[in-house]
C-alpha cells in the first residue's frame, strides 16, 4: 500500500513537471487536482492500462513497441477526461506529457523499488 502511495506521489510530481514544461497545452488547476490526478493515474495504470495493452498487442508488435507510447497518452487523456481541472489540448500534448510522466515514474521507481523504499534502507 505504501508503495502505491509513493508511486502516486511520483506520478503527481511527473504531472507537475509536465504541466510546467508543456504549459499552456497541459494544465492542472490546483495542487489538490494534481494529487488526485496522480492517484487516478495510478488506478488507471493498474486496472485499465493492462487491458489496453492486451487489446493493442498486435499493433504494439508491428510498431516494435512504439504503440505503447500511444497507450500511455490515452491513459493520461482518460485521466484528464475524468478529472475536472485537468486539461490536455490534443494528442501531441498528451504524448509528450505521458513521456515526461513515464520518465519521472521510471526514475522514481528506481529509488523506491518494486516493494517500496527498498533502496532507502527499509527493504
N, C-alpha and C positions, 0 to 999 in steps of 0.2 A: 504494500500500500504506500509506504513512504517513497519507494522508487517511482510510483506513478505520479505522486505529488511533485517530486523533483523534476520529472520529465515534463509535467505540465508547466512548471515554472520556467524550465528551459525553453519550451515551446513559446511561452509568453515573451521571454527575452528575445527569441528569434523573430517573433511577430513585431516586437517593438523596433528591432533593428531594421526589419523590412519596411515598416512604416516610416522610419527615419530616412532610409535610403531611397524609397520609392514614392515619397510624398510628392504630389497630392494624388497619385494614381492608386495608392493603397492607403486607406485611412481608418484609424480606430479612434473613437471619440474621447474615451477617458480610460483611466487606469483600471477601473472595475471591468469595463468591457474587454480590456486587454487580458486580464486574468481569466475572465470567463471564456474568451476566445482560445486561450492556451489550454484550458481544461476541456473545452468542447472539441478542440483539435485532437487532443489525446484520446477522447472517447471515439471520435470518428475514425481515427487511425487504428484503434483497437478493434472496432466492430465492422465498419463499412469498408475500409481500405482492403482488408483481406479478400472480401467478396469481389470487389472491383478488380483486384489483381488476378484472381482466378478467372473471372469472366473475360478479361482482356489479355489473357496469357498468349494466345496465338499472335496478336498484334505486337506484344512485347518481344516475342521470339523473332518475328520478322524484322523488327526495328533494332534488334540486338540490345534490348533493354531500355532504349531511349523513351519508349512509350510510358515507362514508369514516371517520367517527369510530368507527363500529361495527367496521369492518375493522381500524382501529388498535387498538381494545380487544381484538379477537380475537387479534391478533398478540402483544400483551402477555400475554394469557391463555395462549397457546400456549407462550410462554417460561416462564411460571410453572408450566405443566403439565410441561414437560420438565426443569426445574431444581429439584432438591430444595433446600429452604431458602428458596424464594421462594413466597409465598402471597398470593393475592388472594381477598377474601371475597365477591365477586359481580360482577355486570355493571357496576353503577354505580361501584364502586371501580376496576374495570378501565378504564372510560370516563374517569373523572376522572384516573386515573394516566396513561393514554395521552395525554390533553390536556396534562398537565404535561410529560411526556417530549417530546411533539411541539414544544411551545413552546420548551423548553430546546434541543432539536435545531435548531430554526429559528434561534434566536439564535446558537447555536454555529456553525452553517453560515454565517451571515453573516460571522463572524470568520475562519473558515478557508477559505471559498470553495469552488468546485467542484473544484479540483485539490488543495486542501490548503494552508493557510497563505499564501494569496495576499495577504491584507490586512496581513500582518505583515512584508512586505518580502522574502519568499522566492519570490515568484511572478513 
